[in-house]
Amino acid sequence: MYPPRAVAAMIGVSPSTLKTWDQRYGLGPSARTGGGHRRYDEDDVAVLRRMIALTGQGVAPAAAAELARQVPAPRTTPATLSEDVASTARKGFLNAARRLDEPLMSDLAAKLVTEHGVVPSWDSVFVPCLAELGAVVTDSGRGVEVEHLASSSILSTFRAVPRPDKPGVLAALLSCAPEEQHVLALEALGAALSEAGSWWRNLGARVPPEALCDAVERLRPAVVVIWAHSAELASLVPLRELRTGSEALLAVAGPGWAGIAAPSFVRRPGDLAEAVQLVLSRAGT
């Protein structure tokens, strides 16, 4: 349970905005303390985050509030891992990686995702482990096989996350930039969307511009997310062509976009959790 000022700080709005949303649109706290003080729970905060995402896309506040209440929250998983749990998981995964023990890495990764969810596992364990293994390769020129097996284990875990039982709206089309070969972050996003009950498709690595445009036109997803690891590859993405004739929201992700002046209609989620929320809010799933 969170007091209003804490929630305002969490989601990046002023306390007065929270009060206005409560009074005008009914997006207020669902609980009170024994002393009568207002308190927001996790579901209340999720609705407010959807409100922010929708208004950020240009939806009028009254309509955004109605949509925010209707969209179900993602399946409940912890927002973070405790540092003790994350530290133990990182040590176990890295030890298995250095022994090239792929079955153990896969078991550890699967258990982590099952118990804590995709986003916390990615942020608190997988990314730090891959960064450490990658630094060894950069510094010594050795250990590529370790890094590759670790990535493979994480990839297999993400692909094993069950998708929704029934087909629905195609919430997201995921794609790498032309010549981009790093796919793991997109697989993480796909797994997190599956966990949240959303449908998605991933075009994978090295997608030619024409193929990406054709896929967007044929599939008509709610959101298109394009990953690029370098500015050189990000510059090859035909953002304006993708915009033409499509109602899909365009979003870009990855370090390659940091130096690119993308058009104003393109969204840039800051992390995996933000990318998931962006897709869920836009797709209404």
Phi, psi and chi 1 to 4 in degrees:
 res  aa     phi    psi   chi1   chi2   chi3   chi4
   1 MET       -  137.2  -66.3  -63.8 -167.2      -
   2 TYR  -126.2  138.5  -53.6  102.3      -      -
   3 PRO   -73.3  160.5   26.7  -34.0      -      -
   4 PRO   -54.2  -43.6  -28.4   36.6      -      -
   5 ARG   -64.5  -36.8  -75.7 -166.9  175.5  -82.9
   6 ALA   -66.1  -40.8      -      -      -      -
   7 VAL   -65.7  -42.2  172.5      -      -      -
   8 ALA   -58.0  -42.2      -      -      -      -
   9 ALA   -68.1  -37.1      -      -      -      -
  10 MET   -63.9  -41.9  -72.3  166.2   57.6      -
  11 ILE  -101.9   -3.8   65.2  175.8      -      -
  12 GLY    82.3   31.6      -      -      -      -
  13 VAL  -124.6  169.2  -58.7      -      -      -
  14 SER   -82.4  155.6   67.3      -      -      -
  15 PRO   -57.6  -33.8  -27.3   36.8      -      -
  16 SER   -66.6  -34.1   61.7      -      -      -
  17 THR   -65.4  -42.4  -64.2      -      -      -
  18 LEU   -57.5  -43.9  -88.4 -170.1      -      -
  19 LYS   -64.3  -39.9 -174.3  175.6 -178.7 -179.9
  20 THR   -64.3  -44.9  -61.9      -      -      -
  21 TRP   -62.4  -34.7  -73.7   -5.4      -      -
  22 ASP   -67.5  -48.3 -176.6    7.1      -      -
  23 GLN   -72.2  -39.6  -65.7  173.1  -20.0      -
  24 ARG   -87.3  -36.9  -68.2 -175.0 -179.0  177.5
  25 TYR  -119.8   -1.0  -48.3  120.6      -      -
  26 GLY    73.9   20.9      -      -      -      -
  27 LEU   -93.6   58.6  -58.5 -175.9      -      -
  28 GLY  -105.8 -176.4      -      -      -      -
  29 PRO   -70.8  149.3   26.5  -33.7      -      -
  30 SER  -100.0    1.8   58.2      -      -      -
  31 ALA  -142.1  160.7      -      -      -      -
  32 ARG  -136.2  152.4  -69.6 -177.7 -179.7  -90.6
  33 THR   -76.6  173.2   66.1      -      -      -
  34 GLY   -59.2  -26.8      -      -      -      -
  35 GLY   -87.1    2.2      -      -      -      -
  36 GLY    90.0    8.7      -      -      -      -
  37 HIS   -80.7  139.3  -61.2  -68.8      -      -
  38 ARG   -69.9  140.4  -59.7 -176.7  -54.9  155.7
  39 ARG  -140.5  133.4  -67.9  -67.1 -177.5  -94.0
  40 TYR   -94.4  139.2  -67.7   79.8      -      -
  41 ASP  -101.2 -176.7   62.2   20.1      -      -
  42 GLU   -62.3  -38.2  -66.4  -73.3   -6.2      -
  43 ASP   -66.0  -39.1  -70.1  -21.0      -      -
  44 ASP   -60.5  -43.1  -64.1  -29.3      -      -
  45 VAL   -65.4  -38.1  174.5      -      -      -
  46 ALA   -62.3  -40.6      -      -      -      -
  47 VAL   -62.7  -42.0  171.5      -      -      -
  48 LEU   -64.5  -38.3  -66.8  171.8      -      -
  49 ARG   -64.5  -38.6  -69.3 -169.9 -172.0  -80.6
  50 ARG   -66.4  -37.1  -69.1 -163.6  -69.2  -88.1
  51 MET   -58.7  -45.4  176.5   70.4  168.8      -
  52 ILE   -63.5  -43.8  -68.5  171.5      -      -
  53 ALA   -62.6  -42.3      -      -      -      -
  54 LEU   -69.7  -44.5  -71.4  163.1      -      -
  55 THR   -65.6  -31.8   54.3      -      -      -
  56 GLY   -66.4  -22.1      -      -      -      -
  57 GLN   -90.8    3.7  -65.2  161.5   17.9      -
  58 GLY    96.7    4.0      -      -      -      -
  59 VAL   -73.6  135.9 -179.9      -      -      -
  60 ALA   -60.0  143.9      -      -      -      -
  61 PRO   -54.3  -42.9  -28.2   36.0      -      -
  62 ALA   -63.5  -43.5      -      -      -      -
  63 ALA   -68.5  -39.1      -      -      -      -
  64 ALA   -61.8  -40.5      -      -      -      -
  65 ALA   -63.2  -41.8      -      -      -      -
  66 GLU   -63.6  -44.1 -175.1   65.5   25.3      -
  67 LEU   -65.8  -39.8  -70.6  170.6      -      -
  68 ALA   -61.8  -35.9      -      -      -      -
  69 ARG   -72.9  -29.7  -79.1 -168.2  -65.1  -94.7
  70 GLN   -80.6  -30.7  -67.2  175.1    0.1      -
  71 VAL   -72.5  123.7  177.8      -      -      -
  72 PRO   -68.8  145.0   25.2  -33.1      -      -
  73 ALA   -70.1  153.1      -      -      -      -
  74 PRO   -57.7  158.2  -21.6   32.0      -      -
  75 ARG   -54.3  136.2  -65.0  174.1 -172.3  173.3
  76 THR   -68.4  122.3  -57.1      -      -      -
  77 THR  -140.3  156.0   55.0      -      -      -
  78 PRO   -58.2  141.1  -22.0   32.4      -      -
  79 ALA   -70.5  -28.4      -      -      -      -
  80 THR  -143.9  165.3   59.4      -      -      -
  81 LEU   -96.8  145.2  -74.0  171.1      -      -
  82 SER   -63.7  151.3   70.1      -      -      -
  83 GLU   -63.2  -34.5 -178.8   51.0   35.2      -
  84 ASP   -63.9  -46.6  -72.9  -16.0      -      -
  85 VAL   -65.6  -44.2  172.1      -      -      -
  86 ALA   -64.0  -42.7      -      -      -      -
  87 SER   -62.4  -44.6  177.4      -      -      -
  88 THR   -62.2  -42.0  -60.5      -      -      -
  89 ALA   -65.1  -40.7      -      -      -      -
  90 ARG   -63.8  -43.8  -70.8 -167.3  -63.9  -93.0
  91 LYS   -62.2  -44.8  -70.7  177.0 -177.9  176.4
  92 GLY   -63.6  -42.2      -      -      -      -
  93 PHE   -67.6  -43.5 -170.0   84.6      -      -
  94 LEU   -65.8  -38.9  -73.4  170.8      -      -
  95 ASN   -62.9  -43.0  -73.2  -22.5      -      -
  96 ALA   -64.6  -38.5      -      -      -      -
  97 ALA   -63.4  -44.1      -      -      -      -
  98 ARG   -66.4  -24.2  -67.5  173.4 -176.6  127.8
  99 ARG   -89.2    1.2  -62.4 -163.5  -56.2  -90.4
 100 LEU    58.0   35.0  -59.5 -179.3      -      -
 101 ASP   -91.4   80.7 -169.2  -18.7      -      -
 102 GLU   -64.0  -41.3 -174.9  175.7   17.4      -
 103 PRO   -58.0  -41.0  -26.4   35.9      -      -
 104 LEU   -68.5  -40.8  179.3   55.9      -      -
 105 MET   -59.4  -42.6  -79.4 -170.5  -74.2      -
 106 SER   -64.4  -40.9  -64.6      -      -      -
 107 ASP   -63.9  -45.3  -72.6  -14.8      -      -
 108 LEU   -63.2  -43.1  -68.6  171.4      -      -
 109 ALA   -65.1  -43.3      -      -      -      -
 110 ALA   -64.1  -41.7      -      -      -      -
 111 LYS   -64.3  -40.8 -178.9  179.4  179.9 -178.5
 112 LEU   -62.6  -47.3 -163.2   65.4      -      -
 113 VAL   -66.1  -40.8  167.2      -      -      -
 114 THR   -63.1  -41.3  -61.0      -      -      -
 115 GLU   -84.7  -29.2  -65.9 -177.0   -5.6      -
 116 HIS  -124.8  -10.5  -59.6  -77.0      -      -
 117 GLY    95.4  161.6      -      -      -      -
 118 VAL   -67.2  -50.2  171.9      -      -      -
 119 VAL   -63.3  -49.4  173.7      -      -      -
 120 PRO   -61.8  -38.3  -23.6   35.1      -      -
 121 SER   -64.0  -42.1  -59.1      -      -      -
 122 TRP   -65.2  -50.3  175.0 -106.4      -      -
 123 ASP   -68.5  -42.7  -72.1  -18.5      -      -
 124 SER   -95.2  -19.5  -60.6      -      -      -
 125 VAL  -125.9  -59.2  179.6      -      -      -
 126 PHE   -64.6  -48.5  -61.5  148.1      -      -
 127 VAL   -62.6  -47.3  169.2      -      -      -
 128 PRO   -60.7  -38.0  -25.8   35.4      -      -
 129 CYS   -66.3  -45.4  -73.9      -      -      -
 130 LEU   -64.9  -36.3  -67.6  172.6      -      -
 131 ALA   -64.0  -41.8      -      -      -      -
 132 GLU   -66.8  -42.8 -176.4  168.0  -25.2      -
 133 LEU   -66.1  -38.3  -64.7  174.8      -      -
 134 GLY   -66.1  -35.2      -      -      -      -
 135 ALA   -65.4  -35.6      -      -      -      -
 136 VAL   -63.1  -43.2  171.2      -      -      -
 137 VAL   -63.2  -42.8  174.2      -      -      -
 138 THR   -64.3  -42.2  -60.1      -      -      -
 139 ASP   -76.7  -37.4  -66.9  -17.6      -      -
 140 SER  -112.1  -15.6   68.6      -      -      -
 141 GLY    75.3    7.8      -      -      -      -
 142 ARG  -124.0  158.5  -59.9  174.6   64.5   86.8
 143 GLY    98.4   12.0      -      -      -      -
 144 VAL   -59.7  -39.1  172.4      -      -      -
 145 GLU   -64.1  -34.4   72.0  -74.9   -0.7      -
 146 VAL   -66.2  -47.6  177.1      -      -      -
 147 GLU   -61.6  -41.1 -175.9 -176.6   19.7      -
 148 HIS   -66.7  -42.3  -77.2 -169.1      -      -
 149 LEU   -66.7  -38.0  -84.2 -178.4      -      -
 150 ALA   -62.4  -46.0      -      -      -      -
 151 SER   -61.6  -40.3  -62.9      -      -      -
 152 SER   -63.2  -39.3  176.3      -      -      -
 153 SER   -65.4  -42.4  -60.0      -      -      -
 154 ILE   -66.6  -41.3  -62.9  169.0      -      -
 155 LEU   -60.6  -45.7  178.9   61.5      -      -
 156 SER   -63.6  -34.1   64.1      -      -      -
 157 THR   -65.9  -45.4  -62.9      -      -      -
 158 PHE   -62.8  -40.7  -74.2  156.4      -      -
 159 ARG   -72.3  -14.4  -71.0 -178.9  173.8  174.6
 160 ALA   -88.3   -8.2      -      -      -      -
 161 VAL   -66.2  123.4  174.2      -      -      -
 162 PRO   -62.0  140.2  -19.7   32.0      -      -
 163 ARG   -87.3  166.5  -62.8 -158.7 -178.0 -163.4
 164 PRO   -56.5  149.6  -23.7   33.4      -      -
 165 ASP   -67.9  -36.0  -65.6  -27.4      -      -
 166 LYS  -116.6  139.7  -63.8 -179.5 -179.9 -179.8
 167 PRO   -61.6  149.9  -20.2   32.1      -      -
 168 GLY  -145.7 -161.1      -      -      -      -
 169 VAL   -60.0  136.7  172.8      -      -      -
 170 LEU   -74.3  100.6 -174.4   60.8      -      -
 171 ALA   -69.6  -39.9      -      -      -      -
 172 ALA  -148.5  142.6      -      -      -      -
 173 LEU  -111.9  120.2  178.0   64.4      -      -
 174 LEU  -103.8  142.1  -45.6 -178.7      -      -
 175 SER  -155.7  144.3  175.0      -      -      -
 176 CYS   -81.6  155.8  -75.5      -      -      -
 177 ALA   -66.3  161.0      -      -      -      -
 178 PRO   -53.2  131.4  -26.3   34.8      -      -
 179 GLU    72.1   -1.3  -56.6  -54.4  -40.0      -
 180 GLU   -76.5  130.5  174.8   63.0   73.9      -
 181 GLN  -113.4   -4.2  -60.4 -173.4   62.5      -
 182 HIS   -84.1  111.3  -64.3   80.9      -      -
 183 VAL  -113.0  -10.0  -59.9      -      -      -
 184 LEU   -63.4  -39.5 -166.4   53.3      -      -
 185 ALA   -63.8  -38.0      -      -      -      -
 186 LEU   -66.3  -37.6  -75.9 -177.4      -      -
 187 GLU   -64.6  -35.7  -65.8  -74.8   -8.4      -
 188 ALA   -63.1  -43.7      -      -      -      -
 189 LEU   -62.9  -43.8  175.7   54.4      -      -
 190 GLY   -60.8  -44.3      -      -      -      -
 191 ALA   -62.7  -41.1      -      -      -      -
 192 ALA   -65.2  -36.1      -      -      -      -
 193 LEU   -68.9  -39.1  -68.5  173.6      -      -
 194 SER   -61.1  -42.7  -68.5      -      -      -
 195 GLU   -59.8  -32.9 -165.9  175.8   57.2      -
 196 ALA   -88.8    0.7      -      -      -      -
 197 GLY    86.7   20.4      -      -      -      -
 198 SER  -106.4  149.8  -73.2      -      -      -
 199 TRP   -91.0  142.8  -81.6   89.2      -      -
 200 TRP  -155.0  163.8   55.0  -81.1      -      -
 201 ARG  -137.2  147.8  -66.2 -176.0 -173.1  174.3
 202 ASN  -122.9  118.6 -171.8   -6.6      -      -
 203 LEU   -77.8  -15.1  -61.5  179.4      -      -
 204 GLY    84.0 -154.3      -      -      -      -
 205 ALA   -83.9  156.0      -      -      -      -
 206 ARG    51.4   56.9  -55.4 -178.1   68.6  178.8
 207 VAL   -89.1  118.3 -179.6      -      -      -
 208 PRO   -62.3  148.7  -20.6   32.1      -      -
 209 PRO   -54.3  -43.0  -25.6   34.2      -      -
 210 GLU   -63.9  -38.9  -59.8   81.5    3.4      -
 211 ALA   -66.6  -39.0      -      -      -      -
 212 LEU   -64.9  -44.9  178.0   55.2      -      -
 213 CYS   -61.3  -42.7  -69.4      -      -      -
 214 ASP   -63.2  -42.3  -71.8  -13.6      -      -
 215 ALA   -65.0  -41.1      -      -      -      -
 216 VAL   -62.7  -41.8  171.3      -      -      -
 217 GLU   -66.1  -39.2 -178.5  178.8   -4.2      -
 218 ARG   -78.4  -39.8  -67.6  175.1   61.6 -173.7
 219 LEU   -90.5  -27.1  -64.4  174.1      -      -
 220 ARG    50.2   59.3  -61.1 -173.5  178.8  -82.3
 221 PRO   -73.5  162.8   31.2  -37.3      -      -
 222 ALA   -70.7  -37.9      -      -      -      -
 223 VAL  -137.0  141.2 -178.2      -      -      -
 224 VAL  -113.3  124.9  179.4      -      -      -
 225 VAL  -116.0  124.5 -178.1      -      -      -
 226 ILE  -119.3  125.4  -53.2  166.8      -      -
 227 TRP  -101.6  136.6  172.6  -90.2      -      -
 228 ALA  -142.8  133.4      -      -      -      -
 229 HIS   -89.4  -22.2 -172.2 -101.6      -      -
 230 SER  -136.4  155.2   70.9      -      -      -
 231 ALA   -64.1  -33.2      -      -      -      -
 232 GLU   -60.2  -41.9  178.6 -177.3    3.6      -
 233 LEU   -77.6  -36.2  -60.5 -178.1      -      -
 234 ALA   -61.2  -34.5      -      -      -      -
 235 SER   -67.8  -14.2   65.5      -      -      -
 236 LEU   -85.9   -7.9  -59.2  176.7      -      -
 237 VAL   -79.2  127.4  177.4      -      -      -
 238 PRO   -83.4   74.1   32.3  -34.9      -      -
 239 LEU   -61.7  -45.2  -67.7  173.8      -      -
 240 ARG   -68.8  -35.9  -63.8 -167.0 -179.0  -81.6
 241 GLU   -66.4  -36.9  -71.2   84.3  -15.7      -
 242 LEU   -65.8  -32.3  -72.3  168.0      -      -
 243 ARG   -68.7  -35.3  173.8   75.8  166.3 -178.2
 244 THR   -65.6  123.2  -56.1      -      -      -
 245 GLY    74.2   11.4      -      -      -      -
 246 SER  -129.7  141.0  172.3      -      -      -
 247 GLU   -95.6    1.8  -63.3 -178.7   -3.9      -
 248 ALA   -66.2  141.9      -      -      -      -
 249 LEU   -78.4  129.4  174.7   67.3      -      -
 250 LEU   -95.3  131.7  -63.3 -177.6      -      -
 251 ALA  -133.1  144.0      -      -      -      -
 252 VAL  -122.8  147.3  -64.1      -      -      -
 253 ALA  -145.7  158.3      -      -      -      -
 254 GLY   106.1  157.1      -      -      -      -
 255 PRO   -66.0  -18.6   22.1  -33.3      -      -
 256 GLY   -65.4  -20.9      -      -      -      -
 257 TRP   -87.2   -5.2  -63.8   98.3      -      -
 258 ALA   -59.3  -36.0      -      -      -      -
 259 GLY  -102.5   13.1      -      -      -      -
 260 ILE  -103.1  131.4  -61.0  -65.6      -      -
 261 ALA   -85.7   83.4      -      -      -      -
 262 ALA   -74.0  151.5      -      -      -      -
 263 PRO   -59.2  160.6  -22.4   32.8      -      -
 264 SER   -66.1  -21.6   59.0      -      -      -
 265 PHE   -81.1   -2.5   57.0   78.5      -      -
 266 VAL   -94.7  132.1  174.8      -      -      -
 267 ARG   -94.9  150.8  -61.1  -68.7  -63.1  -85.1
 268 ARG  -129.6   86.6  -61.6 -167.9 -169.0 -157.4
 269 PRO   -61.3  140.2   20.5  -31.1      -      -
 270 GLY   -80.9  -22.8      -      -      -      -
 271 ASP  -156.6 -177.1   55.8   21.5      -      -
 272 LEU   -63.6  -44.5  179.0   56.8      -      -
 273 ALA   -60.2  -40.9      -      -      -      -
 274 GLU   -67.6  -37.1 -171.0  176.8  -24.9      -
 275 ALA   -64.9  -42.1      -      -      -      -
 276 VAL   -61.0  -47.6  172.2      -      -      -
 277 GLN   -63.4  -37.6 -169.2   59.9   50.4      -
 278 LEU   -60.3  -46.5  175.9   65.9      -      -
 279 VAL   -64.8  -47.8  172.0      -      -      -
 280 LEU   -62.3  -39.3  -63.3 -178.9      -      -
 281 SER   -67.6  -43.0  -62.5      -      -      -
 282 ARG   -69.9  -39.8 -179.1   73.1  173.8 -168.8
 283 ALA   -81.6  -19.3      -      -      -      -
 284 GLY    68.1   35.6      -      -      -      -
 285 THR  -112.2      -   57.8      -      -      -
